[in-house]
Amino acid sequence: MLMVEYDYDTDIKVQRKEAMEEGIQQGIEKNTLDSIKKVMNSLHVTAERAMEILEIPRNDYQNYLRKLRK
């Protein structure tokens, strides 16, 4: 039989940390999407050009393009 000690307080701390990190990441993505839209509208450029202007890493382009289409 396998016996594992469960520490409720540690589990809660880990869950809170993970939730906070996820919330921060979502906030960063929302802010980035808002910035892309503002650059697009202000400068009348494509999403790709807006991301280039904002110096967003190329490997993130597809993720943001997908979210912009929603």
N, C-alpha and C positions, 0 to 999 in steps of 0.2 A: 504494500500500500504506500502510495506517495503522499507525504505530508508536506504541505507548503504553508508557510506562515503568511497571512494576509495583513498588511498594514494599511488600514483605512485612511489615515492621515496622509501617508505618502502617496497613496492612489489618488486622493483628491487633489493634492498639490500637482501631480503629474498631469491630471486631466485639465486643471485650470491653466497650467503653463501651455499645454497643447492648444487649448481653446483660444488663449490670448495670442499665441503665435499665428494661428489660423486667421483670427480677426485682424491682426496687423497686416498679414499678407493680402487679405481681401481689401483692406483700406488702401494699400499701396496700389493694387490693381485698379481700383475705382478711381483713384487720383490720377493714375497714368492714363486711363481711358478718357477721363474728363480733359486732361491736358491735350491729348491727341485730337479730340473733337474741337477744342478751342483753337488749336493751331490750324486745323483744317478749315474752320469757318473764317478765321481772321485773315489767313494768308491765301485762301482758296487753293489749297493743295490737296493731293491725295493722302490717304492714310499712311502709305509707305513713306512719302516725303515728310509728313509730319513726324513720324517716328524717327526718321533720319535726323531731322532738325533737333528733336528732343534727345538725340543720342541714345535711343533705346537699342539694346543689343539685338542684332539681326535674328538670333535664334529665338527671340520672343515675338517676332512679327506675326507669325501664324496664330499664336494664341490670342493676341490683341485683335487681329483681323477677324477672327472667328467671333470674338465677343462684341466687336463693333457691328457685326451683321445681325445680332439679336435684337 
